[in-house]
């Protein structure tokens, strides 16, 4: 049987198809039943608004199912596009402050025109794994500034190491402490002390600064940024256009930093 469908209804079918893809995304994410119920309700509302008969609804359902089965590649494409748009909005909501470092808490060129933000935790093995990737990127581009956002989430040792790192930044020795701390391994009190001394810190000044309101405010602000960006682990990376989580590797970081060279 042939069913004639008006242009308006074709538009509504396209909307239904988009909702199906969005629903598939949420199903893949399996975040919560409320989101799935919302998408299902929106789809039914679109169908109802078009005044489709039961026969037309069945035909639309078959059309949508056939299209997805014949073009399954649209699902990961839709997921990727939705994630890109979500990240874009999150970065916009976080504001310009996200890209501005705590004074001295940077790697590379402090006045560099290219900026990479890293959320890191000294107890994180994946952050330690990424140290060499960041060093290679800095060595390859004299215009690169890596803003380190101290994001201690794994242990109290993480917090104490982050505080000492900011004290090192205050003394202009952040990079030395950063590298020494990761080389020490787990951030115990002894390891933090050893890294600080290896970096050449004035320990009396460092301990005082590590307990300051400025340090606590910075760590709190970084956690607020993390909440805004929905960062739930380390490392996490931010460029002007992209948000990534995990030890993504130097190739992915380079692509995010230099999209024009893809």
N, C-alpha and C positions, 0 to 999 in steps of 0.2 A: 504494500500500500504506500502511495506517495502522499506525503503531508506537506502542504504549502505553508511556509513560514514567512511572515512579513519582515521587512528590514528591522523594525523596532524589536521584534522578537529575536532576530539574529543577534542584535546587540545584547539583549538580555542573556542569550545563550553564551556569548563571549564572556559576560560577567560571571555567569555560573561556572564556566570553565576556569576562569581565574580564581574563583573561590575554591574550586576543587583542588587546584594546584596548591593554594595557600593552606587548605585543610590537610593536604598530603604532607606539606612541610611540617605542620604542627604535629602530625601523627608520627613523622620521623623523629622529631625532637622529643615527643612524648612528655611534654613538660607538665601539662595538667589537663584534666577533663573539662574544665571551664572554658579554655581556649577552643578546644575541639567543638564543644557544644555551641559556642558563639559562632564559629564558622559555619556549622551545620544550620543554625538558625538563620544566618544571613543568606545562605544558599536557598533555603526554602522560601524566605521572604522575597528573593529576587524572582523565583519561579512563580510565586503567587502574584506578584506585581504584574507579571506579563499576561496573566489570565490564561495560562496554558491548560488545556484539557488533560485528563488522565492519560489519554493516548499520546498527546504531545510530550508530556512529561516523561513517559516511558521512552519515547524516541530520543529525547534530549539525553536521558541517562545513558542510553546505548551509544549515542554519538560521543559523549564525553568519555565513556569507558574505552571505546574503540580508539579514540584519539590518543589517550594516555598510553594504552598498550602499544600502539604503533609508534609513539614518540616518547618513550620513557626518559629520554635525555632531558626533557623539559623540567623534570623534577629536580635534579641536582642544579640545573641552570637557575631555576626559580629560587631554590634554597640559597645559592651563592649571591644572587641579586638582592634577595631580602636581607641577608646578613650584611651585605655591603651598605645597604640603605640604613639599616639599624646602626651600624658602626658610625656612619656619617653623622647621623642625628646625635648619637652619644658623644662624639667628639665635639660637635657644635655646642651641645649642652654643657660640656665640661669647661668650655671657655679657653681663652688664651693663656691663662695661668698654668695650664697643664704642660705647656711647652717651655715654661720658664723655670730654670733650675733654682734649687736652694743655693745660695752663694758658694761657689767652689765645688759643688757636687756634680761634676761633669767629667767626662773622658773626651779626649780629643781637643778640638779648637774651641775655646770658650766664647769666641765670637763667630763661630761657623755659620754659614748660610744654610746648611743642610742639617736638620735636627731629627734625631732618633731618641725616643723616650723609652727607657727600660724600667719596669717595675720589678724589683728584685728582693730576694730574701737570702741572707748569708747561710741559712740552713738548707737551702734548696739545691739539690744535686743537679737539677736541670739548669739552674742559673750558673752553677760552677762549670757545667758542660759548655755553656754559651760564652764563657769569658774569652776564649781564643777566637771565636767568630767575631766578637765585637772588636777585639784588638786588631784583627785583620782588616776590618772595615775602616777603622780609624787610620791605620797605616796607609790604606789605599786612597783615602780622600782627605786632604788637608783642610777641606771646608766642612768636615763632619763634626758636629757636636753631639755627644751622647749624654742626654740628661738622665741621671740615675735618680729614680724615685724610690727611696727606701720604703719598702712595703713588707714589714715583718709580720708574718701570719702563722708561722710554723711552731715557734717556741719562744720562751722568755729569752733564751740565748739570742734568737733572731732580733729581738727588741734591743738588747744590750749592744749587739754588734752594729745595728743601724744607728743607734745613738752615738757610738764611738766613730762611725763613719762620717757623721755630720760634724763631729768635733774635728776630725781630720780635715774636712772641707774648710772649716773655719781657719785652720792653720795652713791652708794651701797645699795639703798633702793627701788629698782624697784618693787620687789614682794609685798612689803607693800603698795606702791602707787597703783599698778595694782589692787589689791583686793579692796582697799578703794575707788578707782575711780568707779569701777563697782557697788559697794555698794551704791554709791551716786545717781546713776541713770543718768539722762540727764546731759551731760558735760557743765553746765553753768559755768560762771566765778567763782561764789560763790562755786559751787560744786568742781571745780578743786582746788581752794584754800583750801577748807576743807579737801579734800583727801590728799593734799600735807602736810598740817599741821599734819594730823592724822598719816601720814607715817614718820613724824619727820624730814622733810627736812629743811635745812637752806634756808629760803625763798629768801634772798638776792642773794645767790649763784645760787639758782635754777632759778630765773627769768633771771639772766644774762646768764646762760648756755642755757636756753630754747630759747634764741634769737641768739644763736651762729650759725656760719656757719656749724659747725659739725652736729648740729641737723637738719638744713634745708637740708644738703647734704644727711643725712640718710633717711629722709622722701622722698626726691626726688628719691633716689636709690630704696626704697621700691616700689614706684609707677612704676619705670622702670621694676622691677621684676614682678609686677602685670601685666603690659602690655605684657611682654614676656610670662607669663603663662596664659594669657587671663582670669585673675581673675576679675570678674565684681561685686563682692559682698563680704561680710564678714559674718562669719569667713571663711577663706580658710586654708587648711592644706597641708603640704608637708612632706613626708618622703623620704628616699633615692630612693624609687621606685614608689611612688604614689602621685597624686594630687587630693584633694577632696575639694568641696566647700559646705558651709552650715553647719548648726548645725547637724552634722552627728551622734552624740552620742558616748558614750564611747566605745561601742562594736565595731563600725566601726573603731575608732581610734586605738583600741587595735589590731584589725586584721591587719591594715595597718602597725603598728609598729612591730608586731611579726607574720609575715606570716607563719613562721615555726610552729606556734602553732595552726594553723587552724584545 
